[in-house]
C-alpha cells in the first residue's frame, strides 16, 4: 500500500511537469487554434467530469456516516471547533493579503494604458446584502432534487415602465430571484448534516441505514482510487491546454508580474508557514509528515482548480495516509470545501487593492477594513468551483466603490492563480481536519467505549480445572435413587447450582462480582461436598458444563 501511494505521488507530480512542458512546446510551435486546444484539453475535461460525478454521492455518504456515529454533543463540539478554525484562518489570510499588497504596491496606473478593458460581468450591481441573503436562501432549499443542479441568485432585470407626460418608456432595474445552474452544495450539506444527526439518534433502528451509507462511502472511495491512476494524464492535459491558450505570455507577465508575485508570496506564506505553525502549536505533530500525506490532494487541486472536485482525493489522503478518524473527515471536509476558502480570501483582498492602486485611488483605513471583512465573508459564500473568485470579487469592489470593469485585466492570469489558491484551500481544509481530530480524540474514544459496553473485571472467581479423562459413568451418582441421605441429595443439588453459576461466570467475557448470599451458598456447598466426599462429582459436573 505504501509503495502504491508513493508511486501515485510521483506519477501525479510528473503529470504537472509534463503538462507545463507540453504547453510551452505547443506555444513554441504556435499551435493555438481552438480545435487543437479542445483536443489537448479533452483528457483533462474527462478527469473533471469523473471527479464532479462523485461529489454528490460522496457528500451524502460522508456526512451521514460521519454524523451518525456521533452524539449531538460531540457533533456540536466538533462543528464549533471546525468553524472557529475556518473563520480564524480565513481572516488571517485576508489580513495577510492586505499587508502584502500595501507593502509591495504592485498596482501601477500605467498598466491600464494600451490595454483593452472589456465590459464588466453581468449582475455587477447586486449588493453584498443580496449576496448574503442568497447564501441563507441556498442553505434552506425548497426542493432537494432541484438543489442537486440549481441554486437561487438575486439578479437585476431591466424593465420598461410607462411614464406620464412622456412618449418614451422609462427603463428601471428591479431585483428578481432566479435559479442558475450549479449544484447547491451548501443546501445539500445543511440537509444531510441534519439527516445524519437524526439518524444517529435512532439507535439500533437506524443501523440498517447507517450500514447502507457506510457501504456506499466505501464504494465511492474505491472508485476514487481507480480514478487516481488516470489523474496524471488529466492534470497534464488541463495545464497544457491553459498554457497554450494564453494570448501573449510576455505581455501578461510584464504587466501583471508583480501582482502575480504578491499573490503567490501570500499563498506560500499562508500555506507554508501560518497553517503548519497553527497545526504544530495545537497538535505538537510534524507538519512535514502531514504535508507528505496530503501531497496527492494538493497536486490534484493544482490541476483541477476545484476544491469540490478534489474532495474525493482529500478523503482518501486523510483516511488512508494519515489515519484521521473517518467521523472527523466525513463531517469536516465537506463543510470546509464549501466555506473554508483561505486562498480565495487572500487573493480577493490583494486583487481589490491592486485595482484601486491601478486606478490611482487611495483607500482610507475604513475602506481597507471593509475590503478585509468583505473578502472574508465573500470567500465563505464562494462556490467551490473553478474561477469562483472572479464572481465574488464583484462584491468587494462594489462594497468600496471601485470600478468593476477592471476585473477583466485579471482574467489573463486567473487560470494560474486560481489553481494555486485552490491548492491552499485544500491544504487548509486538511489541516483543519487534523486539528479537529486531535482536539476530539478523547470524545471519540469515549463514544467507542460506550458502544462496546466493556465492563471492568472486579474480582476473579476461582475455577477448578477439569480432569484429563471424563466418562459418562463419572457423571452418574453411584447411590441408587432414594437411598442417599437427605443432606447428600441436598448437597448434589447445591453442587449442580454452584457449578452452573461458576461455569457461566468463568466463561463470560463480562465477569461480575457475585452477591454476598451467593458467596455464602458456595462456601456452604463446598463444605457439604467435603463432608460427603463429593469433590470428584463436583469436578465432573463442572467439566461437563465446560465441555458443553
Secondary structure, DSSP 8 states (H G I E B T S, - for coil): -HHHHHHHHHHHHHHHHHHHHHHHHHHHTT---HHHHHHHHHHHHHHHHHHHHTHHHHHHHHHHHHHHTS-HHHHHHHHHHHHHHHHHHHHHHHHHHHHHHHHH----GGGGTT-------SSTT--HHHHHHHHHHHHS-S-TTGGGTEEEEEEEEEEEE--TT-SS-EEEEEEEEEEEES--HHHHHHHHHHHHHHHHTTGGGGHHHHHHHHHHHHHHHHHHHHHHHHHHHHHHHHHHHHHHH-S-HHHHHHHHHHHHHHHHHHHHHIIIIIHHHHHHHHH-S-HHHHHHHTHHHHHHHHHH--HHHHHHHHHHIIIIIS---HHHHHHHHHHHHHH--HHHHHHHHHHHHHHHHHTT----HHHHHHHHHHHHHHHHH--SSTTHHHHHHHHHHHHHT--STTHHHHHHHHHHHHHHHHHHHHHHHHHHHHHHHHHTHHHHHHHHHHHHT--------------S---SGGGS-SS-TTTS-HHHHHHHHHHHHHHHHHHHHHH-SS-----HHHHHHHHHHHHHHHHHT-HHHHHHHHHHHHH-
